[in-house]
Amino acid sequence: MPAPRKYPPELIERGVQMVAAIRHGDSGRPGVIRQVGELLDIHPEVLRHWVKKADAESEEKARGVRRETLNLRRLERENAELRRENGILKAAAILFAAEIGRAS
């Protein structure tokens, strides 16, 4: 049976959000995790662990979005190329049909 959690998930989530907000406003400020941990009565190492985990998840999500964006751009280029080729083939078909019509 796993050990009971000392900190409720809501408290940890709030601490991670506070650290992120402070870092966003003042990225060079040292000791943010310690200060937020003291304010919320969370051990700084526990909070640091959760902040690192949240940062990793956020980076992973950003990579997924970038991957999807790149894939979408590739598909849009491919679609444009196929439309151009389709236009060429339609024009060629019209020319061949006109040639056959004149030959008959």
Contacts in CASP RR format, 6 or more apart in sequence:
PFRMAT RR
TARGET T0000
AUTHOR 0000-0000-0000
METHOD contacts of the structure
MODEL  1
MPAPRKYPPELIERGVQMVAAIRHGDSGRPGVIRQVGELLDIHPEVLRHW
VKKADAESEEKARGVRRETLNLRRLERENAELRRENGILKAAAILFAAEI
GRAS
6 46 0 8 1.000
7 42 0 8 1.000
7 46 0 8 1.000
11 40 0 8 1.000
11 42 0 8 1.000
12 42 0 8 1.000
12 46 0 8 1.000
12 47 0 8 1.000
12 50 0 8 1.000
14 40 0 8 1.000
15 36 0 8 1.000
15 37 0 8 1.000
15 40 0 8 1.000
15 42 0 8 1.000
15 47 0 8 1.000
15 50 0 8 1.000
16 47 0 8 1.000
16 50 0 8 1.000
16 51 0 8 1.000
16 54 0 8 1.000
18 36 0 8 1.000
18 39 0 8 1.000
18 40 0 8 1.000
19 32 0 8 1.000
19 33 0 8 1.000
19 36 0 8 1.000
19 47 0 8 1.000
19 51 0 8 1.000
20 51 0 8 1.000
20 54 0 8 1.000
22 29 0 8 1.000
22 32 0 8 1.000
22 35 0 8 1.000
22 36 0 8 1.000
23 29 0 8 1.000
23 32 0 8 1.000
33 44 0 8 1.000
33 47 0 8 1.000
33 48 0 8 1.000
33 51 0 8 1.000
34 44 0 8 1.000
36 42 0 8 1.000
36 47 0 8 1.000
37 43 0 8 1.000
37 44 0 8 1.000
37 47 0 8 1.000
38 44 0 8 1.000
40 47 0 8 1.000
END
